[in-house]
Amino acid sequence: MRNIGMTVSYDGTAYSGFQRQPDQDTVQGRIEAAIAKLTSDQITISASGRTDAGVHARGQVFNFHTTSAIPIERWVLAMNSRLPNDIVIQDAWEAPLDFHARYSAKVKTYRFTILAERNPDLFRRLYEFHHPRPLHIEAMRKGMSYLEGEHDFTSFTSPKSTKQSNVRTIFRSWMEVEDAGSDEAGRGRIHLFFKGNGFLYNMVRIMAGTLMWVGEGKLRPEDIPDIMEARHRDAAGPMTVAHGLLLWSVEYDGEERI
């Protein structure tokens, strides 16, 4: 028995999320179908986490057990030739038998992208949230700092969350701003990064929506601690669109798999 680990990138636009669902086209379903074509076995993969419909991934990680003798160096090409163009295997490796893509993960990083320009970018519109008005970028940056550390993130998760505890740790949050062609203050392509030990259902999208309210002046950066203390979804800002979210990377024992 072998345990194969893989890193996959995908454009989530056409899929009903990562997780396999009956009568739905999903990323997991496509990957498992490709493995079945290669090995003739019906294998269920284990992923580092689930992404919702429309969410993308740069470095999703999954693993599966197989008795297939296919050399590890042949898996990437063999899988990619059997997958659609919007799902790409980036790496494959022999993992220890006890490795589990989800339970062995130590750190995950997500990125949410906002385009604060008058017009949307036609060619990147499926990967970012278009905000036609300028934003107070430095206020948003300050607001992000209040999210760092160990906190109860109940205010930043869906009431549908079934987790026993909503306490999570954000190790680091940061912003990167690209010039998108406008000289006006508050414009540009704004990337919000969140690196943590785990994320709740819709957590990043709600944090991003709350920070956008800060950028619009509807909230002050200093309001973030009070929002967390409320521990109620209604205290935070709106949930942003799925297509602006990207699973950036997953780390195992200090090593990023991408």
C-alpha positions as semicolon CSV with decimal commas, in nm:
position;residue;x (nm);y (nm);z (nm)
1;M;0,000;0,000;0,000
2;R;0,122;0,349;-0,091
3;N;0,009;0,689;0,028
4;I;0,029;0,944;-0,254
5;G;0,019;1,315;-0,176
6;M;-0,060;1,573;-0,443
7;T;-0,090;1,949;-0,476
8;V;-0,359;2,075;-0,711
9;S;-0,452;2,417;-0,847
10;Y;-0,798;2,481;-0,985
11;D;-1,031;2,744;-1,117
12;G;-1,351;2,686;-0,920
13;T;-1,579;2,879;-1,156
14;A;-1,742;2,577;-1,319
15;Y;-1,767;2,356;-1,009
16;S;-2,010;2,310;-0,720
17;G;-1,720;2,334;-0,476
18;F;-1,438;2,092;-0,402
19;Q;-1,622;1,819;-0,212
20;R;-1,791;1,541;-0,406
21;Q;-2,172;1,575;-0,412
22;P;-2,439;1,359;-0,578
23;D;-2,532;1,476;-0,927
24;Q;-2,294;1,775;-0,904
25;D;-1,974;1,851;-1,093
26;T;-1,703;1,896;-0,830
27;V;-1,325;1,915;-0,820
28;Q;-1,300;1,606;-0,601
29;G;-1,525;1,413;-0,837
30;R;-1,306;1,503;-1,134
31;I;-0,986;1,406;-0,952
32;E;-1,126;1,073;-0,834
33;A;-1,248;0,996;-1,186
34;A;-0,897;1,062;-1,320
35;I;-0,743;0,831;-1,060
36;A;-0,997;0,561;-1,148
37;K;-0,897;0,585;-1,515
38;L;-0,534;0,537;-1,417
39;T;-0,567;0,261;-1,158
40;S;-0,911;0,105;-1,228
41;D;-0,977;0,150;-0,855
42;Q;-1,257;0,352;-0,696
43;I;-1,054;0,570;-0,460
44;T;-1,173;0,841;-0,222
45;I;-0,923;1,120;-0,172
46;S;-0,874;1,320;0,150
47;A;-0,820;1,695;0,104
48;S;-0,673;1,962;0,330
49;G;-1,014;2,129;0,334
50;R;-1,324;2,208;0,134
51;T;-1,381;2,510;-0,085
52;D;-1,725;2,641;-0,178
53;A;-1,867;2,675;-0,527
54;G;-1,674;2,939;-0,719
55;V;-1,374;2,945;-0,483
56;H;-1,034;2,881;-0,640
57;A;-0,713;2,716;-0,519
58;R;-0,347;2,775;-0,589
59;G;-0,221;2,505;-0,351
60;Q;-0,489;2,259;-0,239
61;V;-0,339;1,935;-0,102
62;F;-0,491;1,588;-0,104
63;N;-0,379;1,230;-0,051
64;F;-0,504;0,880;-0,122
65;H;-0,397;0,520;-0,063
66;T;-0,336;0,291;-0,356
67;T;-0,165;-0,034;-0,451
68;S;-0,087;0,105;-0,795
69;A;0,275;0,059;-0,905
70;I;0,282;0,375;-1,122
71;P;0,616;0,550;-1,053
72;I;0,573;0,870;-0,855
73;E;0,742;1,079;-1,125
74;R;0,471;0,979;-1,377
75;W;0,166;1,074;-1,173
76;V;0,156;1,448;-1,254
77;L;0,159;1,407;-1,631
78;A;-0,073;1,107;-1,621
79;M;-0,329;1,290;-1,405
80;N;-0,317;1,616;-1,600
81;S;-0,379;1,435;-1,927
82;R;-0,703;1,301;-1,774
83;L;-0,823;1,620;-1,604
84;P;-0,997;1,924;-1,756
85;N;-0,786;2,233;-1,823
86;D;-0,916;2,417;-1,516
87;I;-0,772;2,156;-1,276
88;V;-0,394;2,108;-1,274
89;I;-0,185;1,875;-1,057
90;Q;0,130;2,065;-0,960
91;D;0,320;1,802;-0,762
92;A;0,304;1,441;-0,644
93;W;0,504;1,269;-0,374
94;E;0,526;0,950;-0,170
95;A;0,385;1,038;0,172
96;P;0,418;0,841;0,496
97;L;0,129;0,599;0,542
98;D;-0,004;0,802;0,835
99;F;-0,003;1,131;0,642
100;H;-0,348;1,289;0,608
101;A;-0,390;1,603;0,400
102;R;-0,636;1,753;0,647
103;Y;-0,528;1,626;0,988
104;S;-0,154;1,665;0,922
105;A;-0,190;2,027;0,805
106;K;-0,040;2,288;1,039
107;V;-0,102;2,617;0,856
108;K;-0,332;2,735;0,580
109;T;-0,320;3,063;0,391
110;Y;-0,608;3,222;0,203
111;R;-0,611;3,527;-0,022
112;F;-0,909;3,750;-0,101
113;T;-0,877;4,001;-0,386
114;I;-1,063;4,330;-0,433
115;L;-1,035;4,548;-0,740
116;A;-1,107;4,906;-0,626
117;E;-1,132;5,063;-0,972
118;R;-1,413;5,232;-1,165
119;N;-1,443;4,950;-1,415
120;P;-1,404;4,574;-1,369
121;D;-1,111;4,392;-1,525
122;L;-1,268;4,181;-1,799
123;F;-0,994;3,920;-1,790
124;R;-0,972;3,886;-1,409
125;R;-1,335;3,939;-1,319
126;L;-1,379;3,575;-1,216
127;Y;-1,099;3,597;-0,959
128;E;-1,163;3,924;-0,774
129;F;-1,442;4,133;-0,624
130;H;-1,502;4,455;-0,815
131;H;-1,554;4,758;-0,588
132;P;-1,609;5,068;-0,807
133;R;-1,541;5,323;-0,532
134;P;-1,207;5,394;-0,362
135;L;-1,135;5,238;-0,024
136;H;-0,948;5,360;0,284
137;I;-0,665;5,111;0,236
138;E;-0,461;5,201;0,545
139;A;-0,770;5,171;0,766
140;M;-0,827;4,824;0,624
141;R;-0,465;4,733;0,690
142;K;-0,501;4,845;1,051
143;G;-0,826;4,651;1,084
144;M;-0,650;4,334;0,969
145;S;-0,405;4,361;1,258
146;Y;-0,688;4,320;1,510
147;L;-0,771;3,981;1,360
148;E;-0,429;3,838;1,440
149;G;-0,384;3,607;1,737
150;E;-0,607;3,349;1,902
151;H;-0,971;3,457;1,912
152;D;-1,325;3,325;1,915
153;F;-1,435;3,393;1,556
154;T;-1,806;3,320;1,606
155;S;-1,893;3,664;1,464
156;F;-1,700;3,573;1,148
157;T;-1,858;3,240;1,065
158;S;-2,189;3,121;0,931
159;P;-2,452;3,020;1,188
160;K;-2,459;2,692;0,993
161;S;-2,108;2,609;1,118
162;T;-2,104;2,276;1,302
163;K;-1,761;2,310;1,464
164;Q;-1,749;2,240;1,838
165;S;-1,521;2,541;1,893
166;N;-1,493;2,864;1,697
167;V;-1,156;2,952;1,847
168;R;-0,888;2,983;1,582
169;T;-0,546;3,148;1,553
170;I;-0,447;3,389;1,278
171;F;-0,069;3,379;1,281
172;R;-0,030;3,661;1,032
173;S;-0,246;3,882;0,813
174;W;-0,114;4,119;0,550
175;M;-0,213;4,324;0,251
176;E;-0,053;4,360;-0,090
177;V;-0,170;4,638;-0,322
178;E;-0,107;4,637;-0,698
179;D;-0,129;4,945;-0,916
180;A;-0,424;4,883;-1,148
181;G;-0,387;5,194;-1,362
182;S;-0,545;5,470;-1,153
183;D;-0,359;5,748;-0,970
184;E;-0,654;5,823;-0,741
185;A;-0,604;5,744;-0,371
186;G;-0,775;5,428;-0,251
187;R;-0,758;5,260;-0,589
188;G;-0,579;4,945;-0,701
189;R;-0,597;4,569;-0,672
190;I;-0,601;4,482;-0,302
191;H;-0,498;4,133;-0,189
192;L;-0,589;4,036;0,168
193;F;-0,387;3,740;0,302
194;F;-0,476;3,539;0,613
195;K;-0,242;3,271;0,752
196;G;-0,387;3,059;1,033
197;N;-0,412;2,719;1,195
198;G;-0,762;2,669;1,059
199;F;-1,062;2,855;0,922
200;L;-1,433;2,828;0,991
201;Y;-1,711;2,806;0,733
202;N;-1,718;3,135;0,534
203;M;-1,472;3,291;0,782
204;V;-1,237;3,453;0,531
205;R;-1,520;3,588;0,318
206;I;-1,685;3,746;0,623
207;M;-1,356;3,894;0,747
208;A;-1,300;4,039;0,400
209;G;-1,652;4,184;0,392
210;T;-1,603;4,340;0,734
211;L;-1,273;4,494;0,627
212;M;-1,444;4,636;0,320
213;W;-1,690;4,812;0,553
214;V;-1,383;4,955;0,727
215;G;-1,254;5,067;0,387
216;E;-1,588;5,231;0,312
217;G;-1,591;5,413;0,646
218;K;-1,890;5,220;0,779
219;L;-1,672;5,078;1,057
220;R;-1,354;5,191;1,231
221;P;-1,056;4,957;1,253
222;E;-1,092;4,979;1,631
223;D;-1,441;4,824;1,604
224;I;-1,299;4,483;1,515
225;P;-1,230;4,372;1,877
226;D;-1,587;4,461;1,978
227;I;-1,721;4,264;1,681
228;M;-1,525;3,959;1,796
229;E;-1,637;4,006;2,154
230;A;-2,003;4,008;2,045
231;R;-1,972;3,648;1,921
232;H;-2,271;3,691;1,694
233;R;-2,281;3,685;1,314
234;D;-2,494;4,002;1,297
235;A;-2,212;4,204;1,455
236;A;-1,979;4,162;1,156
237;G;-1,997;4,288;0,800
238;P;-2,135;4,111;0,493
239;M;-2,001;3,794;0,338
240;T;-1,818;3,868;0,015
241;V;-1,846;3,680;-0,314
242;A;-1,691;3,335;-0,346
243;H;-1,494;3,403;-0,664
244;G;-1,262;3,655;-0,494
245;L;-1,130;3,383;-0,262
246;L;-0,823;3,169;-0,328
247;L;-0,680;2,890;-0,113
248;W;-0,321;3,005;-0,137
249;S;-0,121;2,732;0,035
250;V;-0,112;2,457;0,297
251;E;0,190;2,390;0,520
252;Y;0,303;2,068;0,683
253;D;0,575;2,085;0,951
254;G;0,699;2,418;0,817
255;E;0,700;2,310;0,453
256;E;0,462;2,469;0,203
257;R;0,330;2,225;-0,055
258;I;0,309;2,412;-0,386
